[in-house]
């Protein structure tokens, strides 16, 4: 996953494996997992206001860029996301009081 950090004006690649829905063509990752990884990396609590996930990069290109950032063709291999969706868990049943 490639992330743009708002405060530090930098790009960050994290080696995070995500779930993929082939039917919907969606990558699925829990926001809390990303924020926990970023909080550990920067030694401070991170919220969704601090970063923007912009895309993915193939593992081979990720490894190449990690070895030599100066000669890396990072942006040539970056696959930008078209859209960002947020999902919230909805309860299966909702209690509704009787109207009298």
Secondary structure, DSSP 4 states (H G I P E B T S, - for coil): -EEEETTTTEEEE-----EEETTTTEEE--HHHHHHHHHHHHTS---TTSEEEEEEE-HHHHHHHHH-STT--HHHHEEE-S---------S----PPP-
